[in-house]
Amino acid sequence: MRIDRLDVYSFPVPFKAVFRHASASRSRAENLIVAARSTDGITGYGEGCPRDYVTGETAGGGAAFIRRHAQAIADEVTDGPSLRAWADAHRGEIDEYPAAFCAIELAVLDLLGKAAEAPVEDIVGVPRLDGGFTYSAVLGDSPYLVYR
């Protein structure tokens, strides 16, 4: 499997209600979506959520990071270990654009998993998870009915 290209998309998603906390107040999210496309016609997707008030990263800066490194990733990344090697070699810049790299990493892992017909645990070389899982969410400070 070879990566042909990475495409990046960003668009505002309005919230149903304004979300407020100590660091900021937001009425929309502007996340980054990466589509990692293989030469075999398989596509993996990833998403990153830049928050300038947390890390200083903006959607525009993150998109530029993705475009700047897209060809190198396509040329150098073919499996889990090569993705890790690429990340290790670019750690400093990834620290400046963590959400952008998150979108890249998720898209590439999704692509590798689809191509190998294997779960992500196999791609990154860790034991498969089993059992039950519990999920939670932070809902902000608005009344419950806002979220229905």
Number of C-alpha atoms within 10 A of each C-alpha: 15 18 24 18 19 23 15 22 13 17 12 12 11 12 11 11 13 13 15 13 9 5 8 11 11 13 13 15 16 18 23 27 23 28 23 29 21 20 11 11 10 18 22 21 21 22 22 23 19 26 17 12 11 9 13 11 19 20 24 14 16 26 24 15 17 22 15 11 14 19 14 12 22 18 12 14 19 15 18 20 13 13 19 14 13 15 16 11 11 12 13 10 12 17 13 16 24 19 24 31 25 20 27 30 22 21 23 30 24 23 26 29 20 15 17 14 10 12 15 20 14 15 16 16 10 9 9 9 9 6 4 5 6 4 4 5 5 5 11 13 10 12 8 9 6 9 10 5
